[in-house]
Amino acid sequence: MKKGFMRFMIVFLLFFSGACSIVYVDEICFETTGEGGNLVLDIDNFSLFH
């Protein structure tokens, strides 16, 4: 039981830190270039579909 909880906490912390770092980098890009801030995948931006 304790090992399962520790594994869950490790996976959760890794996922949470990764998600926070993506949001942090996106905010930095928005502040410096004005091109960040949109975390939604937009299929219109792919050159394959034009």
All heavy atoms as TSV, in Angstrom:
chain	resi	resn	atom	element	x	y	z
A	1	MET	N	N	0.829	-1.198	0.000
A	1	MET	CA	C	0.000	0.000	0.000
A	1	MET	C	C	0.868	1.254	0.000
A	1	MET	O	O	0.611	2.189	-0.725
A	1	MET	CB	C	-0.911	-0.047	1.229
A	1	MET	CG	C	-1.802	1.135	1.382
A	1	MET	SD	S	-3.264	0.903	0.377
A	1	MET	CE	C	-4.200	2.306	0.865
A	2	LYS	N	N	1.905	1.242	0.824
A	2	LYS	CA	C	2.769	2.418	0.921
A	2	LYS	C	C	3.589	2.612	-0.349
A	2	LYS	O	O	3.808	3.729	-0.788
A	2	LYS	CB	C	3.688	2.260	2.122
A	2	LYS	CG	C	4.039	3.555	2.773
A	2	LYS	CD	C	4.771	3.326	4.073
A	2	LYS	CE	C	4.436	4.460	5.006
A	2	LYS	NZ	N	5.186	4.413	6.227
A	3	LYS	N	N	4.036	1.487	-0.972
A	3	LYS	CA	C	4.793	1.592	-2.216
A	3	LYS	C	C	3.920	2.136	-3.346
A	3	LYS	O	O	4.380	2.924	-4.166
A	3	LYS	CB	C	5.366	0.233	-2.611
A	3	LYS	CG	C	6.539	-0.196	-1.789
A	3	LYS	CD	C	7.115	-1.474	-2.337
A	3	LYS	CE	C	8.309	-1.903	-1.514
A	3	LYS	NZ	N	8.911	-3.121	-2.040
A	4	GLY	N	N	2.676	1.712	-3.399
A	4	GLY	CA	C	1.758	2.204	-4.428
A	4	GLY	C	C	1.492	3.691	-4.290
A	4	GLY	O	O	1.437	4.419	-5.290
A	5	PHE	N	N	1.348	4.143	-3.060
A	5	PHE	CA	C	1.118	5.573	-2.828
A	5	PHE	C	C	2.342	6.387	-3.211
A	5	PHE	O	O	2.224	7.461	-3.806
A	5	PHE	CB	C	0.752	5.814	-1.360
A	5	PHE	CG	C	0.495	7.261	-1.050
A	5	PHE	CD1	C	-0.659	7.873	-1.494
A	5	PHE	CD2	C	1.418	7.999	-0.328
A	5	PHE	CE1	C	-0.901	9.213	-1.220
A	5	PHE	CE2	C	1.199	9.329	-0.048
A	5	PHE	CZ	C	0.032	9.936	-0.496
A	6	MET	N	N	3.527	5.875	-2.881
A	6	MET	CA	C	4.758	6.588	-3.232
A	6	MET	C	C	4.939	6.661	-4.745
A	6	MET	O	O	5.341	7.690	-5.277
A	6	MET	CB	C	5.967	5.917	-2.582
A	6	MET	CG	C	6.031	6.122	-1.086
A	6	MET	SD	S	6.056	7.856	-0.609
A	6	MET	CE	C	7.648	8.328	-1.213
A	7	ARG	N	N	4.620	5.580	-5.453
A	7	ARG	CA	C	4.694	5.605	-6.913
A	7	ARG	C	C	3.706	6.611	-7.488
A	7	ARG	O	O	4.033	7.341	-8.427
A	7	ARG	CB	C	4.418	4.223	-7.483
A	7	ARG	CG	C	5.533	3.250	-7.252
A	7	ARG	CD	C	5.220	1.918	-7.853
A	7	ARG	NE	N	6.269	0.961	-7.541
A	7	ARG	CZ	C	6.176	-0.315	-7.774
A	7	ARG	NH1	N	5.084	-0.813	-8.322
A	7	ARG	NH2	N	7.171	-1.112	-7.471
A	8	PHE	N	N	2.505	6.639	-6.944
A	8	PHE	CA	C	1.505	7.602	-7.393
A	8	PHE	C	C	1.990	9.027	-7.178
A	8	PHE	O	O	1.853	9.882	-8.055
A	8	PHE	CB	C	0.177	7.375	-6.657
A	8	PHE	CG	C	-0.813	8.468	-6.894
A	8	PHE	CD1	C	-1.506	8.542	-8.087
A	8	PHE	CD2	C	-1.057	9.430	-5.925
A	8	PHE	CE1	C	-2.423	9.558	-8.316
A	8	PHE	CE2	C	-1.960	10.448	-6.142
A	8	PHE	CZ	C	-2.651	10.511	-7.339
A	9	MET	N	N	2.569	9.301	-6.018
A	9	MET	CA	C	3.054	10.652	-5.726
A	9	MET	C	C	4.194	11.047	-6.655
A	9	MET	O	O	4.264	12.187	-7.114
A	9	MET	CB	C	3.503	10.754	-4.259
A	9	MET	CG	C	2.352	10.766	-3.276
A	9	MET	SD	S	1.172	12.098	-3.580
A	9	MET	CE	C	2.167	13.513	-3.203
A	10	ILE	N	N	5.088	10.118	-6.970
A	10	ILE	CA	C	6.196	10.416	-7.865
A	10	ILE	C	C	5.677	10.731	-9.264
A	10	ILE	O	O	6.081	11.722	-9.888
A	10	ILE	CB	C	7.202	9.254	-7.891
A	10	ILE	CG1	C	7.949	9.186	-6.559
A	10	ILE	CG2	C	8.180	9.395	-9.038
A	10	ILE	CD1	C	8.793	7.947	-6.396
A	11	VAL	N	N	4.759	9.920	-9.770
A	11	VAL	CA	C	4.186	10.158	-11.098
A	11	VAL	C	C	3.419	11.467	-11.110
A	11	VAL	O	O	3.527	12.260	-12.054
A	11	VAL	CB	C	3.291	8.975	-11.527
A	11	VAL	CG1	C	2.509	9.306	-12.775
A	11	VAL	CG2	C	4.140	7.740	-11.748
A	12	PHE	N	N	2.646	11.736	-10.070
A	12	PHE	CA	C	1.885	12.977	-10.007
A	12	PHE	C	C	2.801	14.191	-9.985
A	12	PHE	O	O	2.571	15.168	-10.698
A	12	PHE	CB	C	0.981	12.988	-8.777
A	12	PHE	CG	C	0.257	14.291	-8.577
A	12	PHE	CD1	C	-0.827	14.605	-9.364
A	12	PHE	CD2	C	0.681	15.192	-7.621
A	12	PHE	CE1	C	-1.492	15.809	-9.207
A	12	PHE	CE2	C	0.023	16.399	-7.446
A	12	PHE	CZ	C	-1.070	16.711	-8.244
A	13	LEU	N	N	3.859	14.143	-9.184
A	13	LEU	CA	C	4.778	15.272	-9.101
A	13	LEU	C	C	5.524	15.492	-10.412
A	13	LEU	O	O	5.745	16.635	-10.821
A	13	LEU	CB	C	5.760	15.084	-7.947
A	13	LEU	CG	C	5.136	15.222	-6.554
A	13	LEU	CD1	C	6.168	14.880	-5.489
A	13	LEU	CD2	C	4.586	16.617	-6.339
A	14	LEU	N	N	5.902	14.418	-11.093
A	14	LEU	CA	C	6.553	14.563	-12.396
A	14	LEU	C	C	5.605	15.190	-13.417
A	14	LEU	O	O	5.991	16.085	-14.173
A	14	LEU	CB	C	7.048	13.210	-12.900
A	14	LEU	CG	C	8.280	12.655	-12.215
A	14	LEU	CD1	C	8.566	11.246	-12.707
A	14	LEU	CD2	C	9.471	13.554	-12.466
A	15	PHE	N	N	4.371	14.717	-13.457
A	15	PHE	CA	C	3.392	15.279	-14.380
A	15	PHE	C	C	3.103	16.741	-14.055
A	15	PHE	O	O	3.060	17.589	-14.941
A	15	PHE	CB	C	2.094	14.470	-14.329
A	15	PHE	CG	C	0.989	15.101	-15.126
A	15	PHE	CD1	C	0.968	15.000	-16.499
A	15	PHE	CD2	C	-0.022	15.808	-14.490
A	15	PHE	CE1	C	-0.046	15.587	-17.238
A	15	PHE	CE2	C	-1.032	16.398	-15.215
A	15	PHE	CZ	C	-1.050	16.290	-16.591
A	16	PHE	N	N	2.923	17.047	-12.783
A	16	PHE	CA	C	2.612	18.413	-12.367
A	16	PHE	C	C	3.750	19.369	-12.684
A	16	PHE	O	O	3.529	20.465	-13.186
A	16	PHE	CB	C	2.294	18.432	-10.868
A	16	PHE	CG	C	1.815	19.760	-10.375
A	16	PHE	CD1	C	0.533	20.194	-10.665
A	16	PHE	CD2	C	2.646	20.573	-9.625
A	16	PHE	CE1	C	0.093	21.427	-10.212
A	16	PHE	CE2	C	2.216	21.802	-9.166
A	16	PHE	CZ	C	0.931	22.231	-9.459
A	17	SER	N	N	4.990	18.937	-12.420
A	17	SER	CA	C	6.126	19.812	-12.723
A	17	SER	C	C	6.283	20.003	-14.223
A	17	SER	O	O	6.625	21.094	-14.681
A	17	SER	CB	C	7.403	19.259	-12.099
A	17	SER	OG	O	7.726	18.015	-12.671
A	18	GLY	N	N	6.033	18.983	-15.012
A	18	GLY	CA	C	6.092	19.115	-16.466
A	18	GLY	C	C	5.020	20.051	-16.999
A	18	GLY	O	O	5.288	20.900	-17.854
A	19	ALA	N	N	3.809	19.927	-16.482
A	19	ALA	CA	C	2.723	20.807	-16.923
A	19	ALA	C	C	2.998	22.251	-16.521
A	19	ALA	O	O	2.768	23.180	-17.310
A	19	ALA	CB	C	1.395	20.333	-16.333
A	20	CYS	N	N	3.506	22.455	-15.323
A	20	CYS	CA	C	3.833	23.821	-14.879
A	20	CYS	C	C	4.947	24.428	-15.713
A	20	CYS	O	O	4.910	25.617	-16.034
A	20	CYS	CB	C	4.213	23.822	-13.409
A	20	CYS	SG	S	2.820	23.575	-12.309
A	21	SER	N	N	5.934	23.623	-16.087
A	21	SER	CA	C	7.027	24.170	-16.891
A	21	SER	C	C	6.556	24.533	-18.291
A	21	SER	O	O	7.013	25.533	-18.859
A	21	SER	CB	C	8.184	23.176	-16.956
A	21	SER	OG	O	7.787	21.993	-17.624
A	22	ILE	N	N	5.636	23.763	-18.868
A	22	ILE	CA	C	5.089	24.114	-20.177
A	22	ILE	C	C	4.319	25.424	-20.106
A	22	ILE	O	O	4.475	26.295	-20.966
A	22	ILE	CB	C	4.195	22.976	-20.718
A	22	ILE	CG1	C	5.061	21.786	-21.106
A	22	ILE	CG2	C	3.363	23.438	-21.904
A	22	ILE	CD1	C	4.275	20.558	-21.478
A	23	VAL	N	N	3.515	25.587	-19.090
A	23	VAL	CA	C	2.765	26.839	-18.933
A	23	VAL	C	C	3.708	28.003	-18.687
A	23	VAL	O	O	3.519	29.096	-19.231
A	23	VAL	CB	C	1.731	26.701	-17.787
A	23	VAL	CG1	C	1.110	28.032	-17.457
A	23	VAL	CG2	C	0.670	25.693	-18.169
A	24	TYR	N	N	4.762	27.792	-17.920
A	24	TYR	CA	C	5.727	28.851	-17.623
A	24	TYR	C	C	6.454	29.299	-18.900
A	24	TYR	O	O	6.594	30.491	-19.160
A	24	TYR	CB	C	6.724	28.342	-16.581
A	24	TYR	CG	C	7.763	29.347	-16.185
A	24	TYR	CD1	C	7.422	30.469	-15.433
A	24	TYR	CD2	C	9.088	29.182	-16.557
A	24	TYR	CE1	C	8.379	31.393	-15.060
A	24	TYR	CE2	C	10.041	30.105	-16.191
A	24	TYR	CZ	C	9.687	31.209	-15.449
A	24	TYR	OH	O	10.627	32.125	-15.090
A	25	VAL	N	N	6.912	28.350	-19.710
A	25	VAL	CA	C	7.594	28.686	-20.960
A	25	VAL	C	C	6.635	29.380	-21.911
A	25	VAL	O	O	7.011	30.333	-22.610
A	25	VAL	CB	C	8.207	27.416	-21.597
A	25	VAL	CG1	C	8.672	27.678	-23.020
A	25	VAL	CG2	C	9.358	26.914	-20.753
A	26	ASP	N	N	5.387	28.953	-21.956
A	26	ASP	CA	C	4.404	29.582	-22.817
A	26	ASP	C	C	4.167	31.030	-22.400
A	26	ASP	O	O	4.039	31.910	-23.255
A	26	ASP	CB	C	3.095	28.797	-22.770
A	26	ASP	CG	C	2.094	29.317	-23.764
A	26	ASP	OD1	O	2.399	29.270	-24.968
A	26	ASP	OD2	O	1.033	29.793	-23.340
A	27	GLU	N	N	4.126	31.290	-21.118
A	27	GLU	CA	C	3.951	32.667	-20.640
A	27	GLU	C	C	5.161	33.535	-20.980
A	27	GLU	O	O	5.019	34.697	-21.333
A	27	GLU	CB	C	3.705	32.688	-19.129
A	27	GLU	CG	C	2.340	32.187	-18.746
A	27	GLU	CD	C	1.228	33.077	-19.238
A	27	GLU	OE1	O	1.364	34.313	-19.193
A	27	GLU	OE2	O	0.216	32.528	-19.685
A	28	ILE	N	N	6.366	32.967	-20.898
A	28	ILE	CA	C	7.569	33.717	-21.257
A	28	ILE	C	C	7.537	34.077	-22.739
A	28	ILE	O	O	7.850	35.201	-23.132
A	28	ILE	CB	C	8.838	32.903	-20.921
A	28	ILE	CG1	C	9.018	32.818	-19.416
A	28	ILE	CG2	C	10.072	33.532	-21.562
A	28	ILE	CD1	C	10.144	31.901	-19.004
A	29	CYS	N	N	7.134	33.130	-23.581
A	29	CYS	CA	C	7.061	33.405	-25.020
A	29	CYS	C	C	6.021	34.476	-25.315
A	29	CYS	O	O	6.214	35.302	-26.201
A	29	CYS	CB	C	6.718	32.134	-25.788
A	29	CYS	SG	S	8.016	30.905	-25.790
A	30	PHE	N	N	4.927	34.467	-24.597
A	30	PHE	CA	C	3.898	35.475	-24.817
A	30	PHE	C	C	4.396	36.855	-24.404
A	30	PHE	O	O	4.110	37.843	-25.073
A	30	PHE	CB	C	2.639	35.120	-24.032
A	30	PHE	CG	C	1.527	36.112	-24.227
A	30	PHE	CD1	C	0.874	36.212	-25.431
A	30	PHE	CD2	C	1.145	36.960	-23.197
A	30	PHE	CE1	C	-0.141	37.127	-25.628
A	30	PHE	CE2	C	0.137	37.877	-23.374
A	30	PHE	CZ	C	-0.510	37.959	-24.593
A	31	GLU	N	N	5.155	36.927	-23.324
A	31	GLU	CA	C	5.649	38.215	-22.853
A	31	GLU	C	C	6.721	38.785	-23.774
A	31	GLU	O	O	6.800	39.990	-23.963
A	31	GLU	CB	C	6.199	38.085	-21.434
A	31	GLU	CG	C	5.120	37.858	-20.393
A	31	GLU	CD	C	5.699	37.600	-19.011
A	31	GLU	OE1	O	6.930	37.607	-18.872
A	31	GLU	OE2	O	4.912	37.382	-18.088
A	32	THR	N	N	7.563	37.934	-24.356
A	32	THR	CA	C	8.673	38.452	-25.158
A	32	THR	C	C	8.306	38.639	-26.620
A	32	THR	O	O	8.731	39.596	-27.251
A	32	THR	CB	C	9.893	37.515	-25.061
A	32	THR	OG1	O	9.506	36.212	-25.468
A	32	THR	CG2	C	10.429	37.491	-23.655
A	33	THR	N	N	7.523	37.721	-27.195
A	33	THR	CA	C	7.238	37.787	-28.629
A	33	THR	C	C	5.787	38.090	-28.946
A	33	THR	O	O	5.471	38.437	-30.068
A	33	THR	CB	C	7.607	36.462	-29.316
A	33	THR	OG1	O	6.787	35.420	-28.794
A	33	THR	CG2	C	9.065	36.131	-29.110
A	34	GLY	N	N	4.903	37.898	-27.978
A	34	GLY	CA	C	3.478	38.084	-28.241
A	34	GLY	C	C	2.856	36.918	-28.983
A	34	GLY	O	O	1.718	36.987	-29.416
A	35	GLU	N	N	3.594	35.817	-29.127
A	35	GLU	CA	C	3.107	34.664	-29.883
A	35	GLU	C	C	2.708	33.485	-29.002
A	35	GLU	O	O	2.346	32.444	-29.514
A	35	GLU	CB	C	4.177	34.195	-30.878
A	35	GLU	CG	C	4.483	35.207	-31.941
A	35	GLU	CD	C	3.326	35.490	-32.864
A	35	GLU	OE1	O	2.536	34.561	-33.133
A	35	GLU	OE2	O	3.191	36.633	-33.311
A	36	GLY	N	N	2.814	33.606	-27.714
A	36	GLY	CA	C	2.435	32.507	-26.829
A	36	GLY	C	C	1.039	32.716	-26.286
A	36	GLY	O	O	0.273	33.532	-26.777
A	37	GLY	N	N	0.702	31.979	-25.280
A	37	GLY	CA	C	-0.571	32.163	-24.596
A	37	GLY	C	C	-1.700	31.303	-25.101
A	37	GLY	O	O	-2.761	31.269	-24.520
A	38	ASN	N	N	-1.517	30.566	-26.210
A	38	ASN	CA	C	-2.578	29.724	-26.735
A	38	ASN	C	C	-2.117	28.281	-26.668
A	38	ASN	O	O	-1.342	27.831	-27.496
A	38	ASN	CB	C	-2.910	30.104	-28.181
A	38	ASN	CG	C	-4.137	29.402	-28.689
A	38	ASN	OD1	O	-4.809	28.705	-27.945
A	38	ASN	ND2	N	-4.449	29.585	-29.949
A	39	LEU	N	N	-2.604	27.548	-25.673
A	39	LEU	CA	C	-2.190	26.163	-25.484
A	39	LEU	C	C	-3.098	25.172	-26.198
A	39	LEU	O	O	-2.942	23.978	-26.053
A	39	LEU	CB	C	-2.156	25.827	-23.987
A	39	LEU	CG	C	-1.091	26.557	-23.181
A	39	LEU	CD1	C	-1.249	26.234	-21.709
A	39	LEU	CD2	C	0.288	26.193	-23.648
A	40	VAL	N	N	-4.045	25.663	-26.990
A	40	VAL	CA	C	-4.979	24.785	-27.697
A	40	VAL	C	C	-4.391	24.451	-29.056
A	40	VAL	O	O	-3.894	25.317	-29.769
A	40	VAL	CB	C	-6.345	25.468	-27.859
A	40	VAL	CG1	C	-7.301	24.575	-28.614
A	40	VAL	CG2	C	-6.907	25.850	-26.509
A	41	LEU	N	N	-4.434	23.181	-29.429
A	41	LEU	CA	C	-3.935	22.746	-30.723
A	41	LEU	C	C	-4.854	23.271	-31.826
A	41	LEU	O	O	-6.050	23.004	-31.831
A	41	LEU	CB	C	-3.867	21.224	-30.784
A	41	LEU	CG	C	-3.346	20.615	-32.074
A	41	LEU	CD1	C	-1.897	21.035	-32.292
A	41	LEU	CD2	C	-3.449	19.109	-32.018
A	42	ASP	N	N	-4.297	24.036	-32.745
A	42	ASP	CA	C	-5.072	24.624	-33.831
A	42	ASP	C	C	-4.631	23.959	-35.130
A	42	ASP	O	O	-3.501	24.132	-35.574
A	42	ASP	CB	C	-4.851	26.131	-33.894
A	42	ASP	CG	C	-5.791	26.818	-34.844
A	42	ASP	OD1	O	-6.707	26.146	-35.375
A	42	ASP	OD2	O	-5.625	28.022	-35.063
A	43	ILE	N	N	-5.531	23.230	-35.763
A	43	ILE	CA	C	-5.184	22.468	-36.968
A	43	ILE	C	C	-4.965	23.397	-38.163
A	43	ILE	O	O	-4.318	23.016	-39.131
A	43	ILE	CB	C	-6.272	21.416	-37.258
A	43	ILE	CG1	C	-5.712	20.329	-38.145
A	43	ILE	CG2	C	-7.500	22.044	-37.874
A	43	ILE	CD1	C	-6.530	19.075	-38.186
A	44	ASP	N	N	-5.439	24.630	-38.093
A	44	ASP	CA	C	-5.244	25.570	-39.189
A	44	ASP	C	C	-3.795	26.024	-39.310
A	44	ASP	O	O	-3.394	26.530	-40.358
A	44	ASP	CB	C	-6.138	26.792	-39.011
A	44	ASP	CG	C	-7.605	26.457	-39.175
A	44	ASP	OD1	O	-7.893	25.494	-39.901
A	44	ASP	OD2	O	-8.445	27.156	-38.575
A	45	ASN	N	N	-3.000	25.875	-38.273
A	45	ASN	CA	C	-1.612	26.305	-38.302
A	45	ASN	C	C	-0.683	25.297	-38.975
A	45	ASN	O	O	0.457	25.631	-39.249
A	45	ASN	CB	C	-1.117	26.588	-36.887
A	45	ASN	CG	C	-1.773	27.803	-36.305
A	45	ASN	OD1	O	-2.247	28.677	-37.022
A	45	ASN	ND2	N	-1.802	27.896	-34.988
A	46	PHE	N	N	-1.145	24.091	-39.245
A	46	PHE	CA	C	-0.305	23.100	-39.884
A	46	PHE	C	C	-0.261	23.327	-41.387
A	46	PHE	O	O	-1.280	23.516	-42.033
A	46	PHE	CB	C	-0.827	21.680	-39.599
A	46	PHE	CG	C	-0.648	21.255	-38.177
A	46	PHE	CD1	C	-1.734	21.067	-37.356
A	46	PHE	CD2	C	0.625	21.037	-37.675
A	46	PHE	CE1	C	-1.573	20.675	-36.047
A	46	PHE	CE2	C	0.799	20.638	-36.360
A	46	PHE	CZ	C	-0.313	20.449	-35.551
A	47	SER	N	N	0.940	23.321	-41.953
A	47	SER	CA	C	1.082	23.548	-43.390
A	47	SER	C	C	0.621	22.343	-44.203
A	47	SER	O	O	0.412	22.454	-45.407
A	47	SER	CB	C	2.537	23.882	-43.722
A	47	SER	OG	O	3.364	22.780	-43.390
A	48	LEU	N	N	0.469	21.199	-43.587
A	48	LEU	CA	C	0.045	19.995	-44.283
A	48	LEU	C	C	-1.374	20.122	-44.834
A	48	LEU	O	O	-1.699	19.566	-45.869
A	48	LEU	CB	C	0.131	18.796	-43.317
A	48	LEU	CG	C	-0.288	17.434	-43.853
A	48	LEU	CD1	C	0.701	16.971	-44.918
A	48	LEU	CD2	C	-0.349	16.439	-42.727
A	49	PHE	N	N	-2.205	20.900	-44.176
A	49	PHE	CA	C	-3.616	21.007	-44.544
A	49	PHE	C	C	-3.936	22.211	-45.415
A	49	PHE	O	O	-5.079	22.488	-45.682
A	49	PHE	CB	C	-4.477	21.021	-43.286
A	49	PHE	CG	C	-4.343	19.778	-42.470
A	49	PHE	CD1	C	-3.683	19.817	-41.249
A	49	PHE	CD2	C	-4.826	18.573	-42.918
A	49	PHE	CE1	C	-3.531	18.657	-40.487
A	49	PHE	CE2	C	-4.687	17.435	-42.170
A	49	PHE	CZ	C	-4.033	17.466	-40.962
A	50	HIS	N	N	-2.906	22.946	-45.859
A	50	HIS	CA	C	-3.171	24.124	-46.695
A	50	HIS	C	C	-3.002	23.814	-48.134
A	50	HIS	O	O	-2.271	23.105	-48.626
A	50	HIS	CB	C	-2.236	25.287	-46.308
A	50	HIS	CG	C	-2.559	25.852	-44.980
A	50	HIS	ND1	N	-3.461	26.870	-44.813
A	50	HIS	CD2	C	-2.130	25.547	-43.731
A	50	HIS	CE1	C	-3.556	27.174	-43.536
A	50	HIS	NE2	N	-2.741	26.364	-42.867
